[in-house]
Amino acid sequence: MNALSTLYDVDYSSWAAKTAELLRQRRFSELDLDHLLEELDDMGKSQRHELVSRLRILLAHLLKWQYQYRQLSERWAEYEGKSWRNTLIEQRLALGYLLEEYPGLKGKIGEAITKAYPQAVELAARESELPVKTFPVSCPYSQAQILNPDFYPDVN
């Protein structure tokens, strides 16, 4: 265990700054490779986790829009419609930013939708108090629809 490896355990910020400096200076032999590789792996996982998380919320709100909206009283529908629309707008903006900052995630969207959809169904069912069986087994929206800021599903 070298000094840089020890620094990782006691002062992560200093470790990161020192690692960046060593990389800039091309002093590769002095790097704490085990921790550096761990951090790089975790960065990718964190980005994918955020992608799935954003999609889970977005998909849940699309489902509630489509399957619950008509069941609400007129006054409540007006309130929920605005609230759900705001959430859809915010999640789509956040997804757009995430994909712009990390373009490598674009190739992971299909996989992330597949992972997020069952969670979105569970979330939508719990929040709407509709049975899980109300919602389609697989995602009814295309990737283009999910990301399209003007797409709102037809109300059932």
C-alpha positions in Angstrom: 0.0 0.0 0.0 1.5 3.3 -1.1 1.0 6.8 0.3 -1.6 7.6 -2.3 -3.6 4.5 -1.5 -3.6 5.5 2.2 -4.7 9.0 1.3 -7.7 7.5 -0.5 -8.9 6.1 2.9 -8.4 9.3 4.9 -9.0 12.2 2.5 -10.8 11.3 -0.7 -10.8 14.8 -2.2 -7.1 15.1 -1.8 -6.6 11.6 -3.3 -8.7 12.7 -6.3 -6.8 15.9 -6.8 -3.4 14.2 -6.4 -4.5 11.4 -8.9 -5.6 14.0 -11.4 -2.3 15.8 -11.1 -0.3 12.6 -11.5 -2.4 11.8 -14.7 -1.7 15.3 -16.1 2.0 14.8 -15.5 1.9 11.3 -16.9 3.4 9.8 -13.8 1.5 6.6 -14.2 3.7 4.4 -12.1 2.8 6.5 -9.0 -1.0 6.0 -9.4 -3.2 4.1 -7.0 -4.6 1.9 -9.8 -6.8 -0.3 -7.7 -8.8 2.7 -6.3 -8.7 4.6 -9.6 -10.3 1.6 -11.4 -12.8 1.2 -8.6 -13.8 4.9 -9.0 -14.1 4.7 -12.7 -16.3 1.6 -12.5 -18.5 3.4 -9.9 -18.8 6.5 -12.1 -20.4 4.4 -14.8 -22.7 2.7 -12.4 -23.8 6.0 -10.9 -24.6 7.4 -14.3 -26.6 4.3 -15.3 -28.4 4.4 -11.9 -29.4 8.0 -12.5 -30.7 7.1 -16.0 -32.8 4.3 -14.6 -34.1 6.4 -11.7 -35.1 9.3 -14.0 -36.8 6.9 -16.4 -38.7 5.2 -13.5 -40.2 8.5 -12.4 -40.9 9.6 -16.0 -42.6 6.2 -17.0 -44.6 6.1 -13.8 -46.0 9.6 -14.5 -46.8 8.6 -18.1 -48.7 5.6 -16.9 -50.6 7.6 -14.3 -51.4 10.2 -17.0 -52.7 7.4 -19.3 -54.5 5.2 -16.8 -55.6 7.3 -13.8 -56.2 10.8 -15.2 -59.8 10.2 -16.4 -60.8 8.6 -13.1 -60.0 11.8 -11.1 -62.6 14.3 -10.3 -62.5 17.4 -12.5 -61.0 19.6 -9.8 -58.4 17.0 -8.8 -57.6 16.2 -12.5 -56.8 19.8 -13.1 -54.4 19.8 -10.1 -52.8 16.4 -10.9 -52.6 17.1 -14.6 -50.4 20.2 -13.8 -48.4 18.3 -11.3 -47.8 15.3 -13.5 -47.0 17.5 -16.5 -44.5 19.4 -14.4 -42.8 16.2 -13.4 -42.8 14.9 -17.0 -41.2 18.2 -18.1 -38.6 18.1 -15.3 -37.6 14.5 -15.8 -37.3 14.9 -19.6 -35.1 18.0 -19.1 -32.9 16.1 -16.6 -32.7 13.1 -19.0 -31.7 15.4 -21.8 -29.0 17.0 -19.7 -27.7 13.6 -18.5 -27.5 12.3 -22.1 -25.8 15.4 -23.2 -23.2 15.3 -20.5 -22.7 11.5 -20.8 -23.3 10.6 -24.5 -22.2 7.0 -23.9 -25.5 6.5 -22.0 -27.5 6.9 -25.2 -26.7 3.3 -26.1 -28.0 2.2 -22.7 -31.4 3.8 -22.9 -33.2 0.6 -24.2 -31.7 -1.5 -21.4 -32.5 1.2 -18.8 -36.1 1.4 -20.0 -36.4 -2.4 -19.6 -35.0 -2.1 -16.1 -37.0 0.9 -15.1 -40.4 -0.1 -16.4 -41.4 -2.8 -13.8 -40.3 -0.3 -11.1 -42.4 2.4 -12.8 -45.4 0.1 -12.8 -45.0 -0.6 -9.1 -44.6 3.1 -8.4 -47.6 4.1 -10.5 -49.7 1.4 -8.9 -48.8 2.4 -5.3 -49.3 6.1 -6.0 -52.5 5.8 -7.9 -53.9 2.9 -5.9 -54.7 1.1 -9.1 -54.0 -2.6 -9.4 -50.7 -3.5 -11.0 -52.6 -5.5 -13.6 -54.1 -2.2 -14.8 -50.8 -1.4 -16.6 -49.2 -3.2 -19.6 -46.7 -5.9 -18.8 -44.1 -4.3 -21.1 -43.5 -0.7 -21.8 -46.1 0.7 -24.2 -44.1 3.7 -25.1 -41.2 3.9 -27.6 -37.9 5.4 -26.7 -38.7 8.4 -29.0 -42.1 8.9 -27.2 -40.5 8.7 -23.8 -38.0 11.4 -24.6 -40.3 13.6 -26.7 -41.2 16.7 -24.7 -44.5 17.0 -26.6 -45.7 13.4 -26.1 -48.5 12.7 -23.6 -50.3 9.4 -23.9 -53.9 9.2 -24.8 -56.0 9.0 -21.7 -57.7 5.6 -21.2 
